[in-house]
Amino acid sequence: MRLGQKPATPEPAEGDANASPRRAAWQAANLGPEARALLAADEAVFLRQSLSTPCLNTLAGAAGSHLTDLDGRRYLDFHGNSLHQVGYGHPRVVAAVKAQLDALPFCPRRYANRPAAELGRRLAGLFPGDGGSGAKVLLTPGGTTAVGLALKLARQATGRFKTLSFWDSFHGASLDAISIGGEALFRSGSGPLLPGASLVPPPEPYRCRLNPGGDCAACGLRCAEFIAYVMEHEGDVGAIIAEPVRATAVHLPPPGFWPRVREICDRHGALLIFDETAVCLGRTGEMLACEHFGARPDIITLGKGLGGGIFPLAAVLARPELDLAPDRALGHYTHEKSPVGAAAALATLDVLADEGLVERSRRLGAEALARLAAMTLSHPLVGQVRGLGLALAVELVTDRATRTPATDAAEAVMYACLTRGLSFKVSHGNILTLTPPLTIAEADLASALNIVDAALAEVEASLGR
Ligand SMILES: Cc1ncc(COP(=O)(O)O)c(C=O)c1O
């Protein structure tokens, strides 16, 4: 490469491309004239952007675990933007929203309302440690704004602006969130980003950058020691922010990683922020994903499924001592204490408890993971399967020894599944991310896994493997 020459734009690290030949072929074979007309109308009015417009397909309905398109085809939705823990249109959530619309549809700032206050109380009780006693809460209209608010709170609390976060992570698409997020697709061309945002390699045992192909148990947590090194040298980092489990890839940190990071934060006077936007509320088989790892954060963000798959709603939960900026505006959102959003969230929390969905996620997730593990034996494309509750991932490789990502095959498997009635997302180019509703019927889960099995076989046959 010549001096000063820009390297080629990196491949999108996440999701399906909007204009691949495979997509065009799938659309030609599957979409009727009405759907095509809607896709064209959509593209005519919306700014085109990666992972969104032009769209893959149209929708006419979403109920339970299923999407229905304009051509009447039904798909089991194992993507759901990670927000359908209780499925689409859960009757109790819908009823709560309808009733609240009649009672108090909106609450201007400076007024309190019962559903929001009750939701704050219930969310504070989720804070790990001592039953959440004294934890404080702020509501926001989405995960990105919750992350931004958490970063501001950390600055107010520590008087420091520097952060440490992870390459390949995602925390939202706004400028502050992409500064701490590690995906080129969101960052490239949008700088300058926030000053003081250091990023380090993620704890990702299957494809570890610091101990390639190595054995986590023997390496002495090099990934955490790298963080200790950066913290030491930066000297004044205010917060480490991370997803406790990288949601879209289901990257599980090695044992002891988060407790060690907690120690490092304490040693350097930094806060630990867990962004649970995509993994909270039972997705991983615990109410909060961080409960798996024995490290108590200072701040937690929740989102996505919090609004019951209907209302945009997120929250920041903070240790009581962080209630220290009463004279500052931390979050100032028009829909901050939405009574309708709060009603949706309260109904969602009730459904999770009454239907035993956290435990169900744990049980069905373990069964599904065992089924996927069996596919490792019969499918050479499968490099590794991972899961925690009903957050499941199948990583495809061209060669198990080198763990070379099988990106083209992953896309082919995704379209083969779509044709058979299963929708999901491909993450990081080669990871099939499977996140069904926690309410999914066991027969539907089994048939989705059959579809993955059959699609893998079809693609392997086409590759002569
Ligand atoms: C971990 C994480 N944080 C933050 C966000 C942003 O949430 P929202 O799209 O609700 O702003 C997302 C969205 O995917 C996410 O996965």
The ligand as an SDF file (V2000), in Angstrom:
LIG
                    3D

 16 16  0  0  0  0  0  0  0  0999 V2000
  -25.7840   -3.7480   23.9100 C   0  0  0  0  0  0  0  0  0  0  0  0
  -26.5990   -2.6590   23.2850 C   0  0  0  0  0  0  0  0  0  0  0  0
  -26.5420   -1.4310   23.7980 N   0  0  0  0  0  0  0  0  0  0  0  0
  -27.2610   -0.4240   23.2770 C   0  0  0  0  0  0  0  0  0  0  0  0
  -28.0670   -0.6220   22.1730 C   0  0  0  0  0  0  0  0  0  0  0  0
  -28.8700    0.5100   21.6000 C   0  0  0  0  0  0  0  0  0  0  0  0
  -30.2070    0.3530   21.9300 O   0  0  0  0  0  0  0  0  0  0  0  0
  -31.3520    1.1980   21.1630 P   0  0  0  0  0  0  0  0  0  0  0  0
  -31.3590    0.6800   19.7520 O   0  0  0  0  0  0  0  0  0  0  0  0
  -32.6070    0.8880   21.9150 O   0  0  0  0  0  0  0  0  0  0  0  0
  -30.9900    2.6300   21.2450 O   0  0  0  0  0  0  0  0  0  0  0  0
  -28.1610   -1.8920   21.6120 C   0  0  0  0  0  0  0  0  0  0  0  0
  -29.0010   -2.1340   20.4210 C   0  0  0  0  0  0  0  0  0  0  0  0
  -28.8800   -3.0920   19.7170 O   0  0  0  0  0  0  0  0  0  0  0  0
  -27.4040   -2.9450   22.1740 C   0  0  0  0  0  0  0  0  0  0  0  0
  -27.4600   -4.1870   21.6840 O   0  0  0  0  0  0  0  0  0  0  0  0
  1  2  1  0
  2  3  1  0
  2 15  2  0
  3  4  2  0
  4  5  1  0
  5  6  1  0
  5 12  2  0
  6  7  1  0
  7  8  1  0
  8  9  2  0
  8 10  1  0
  8 11  1  0
 12 13  1  0
 12 15  1  0
 13 14  2  0
 15 16  1  0
M  END
$$$$
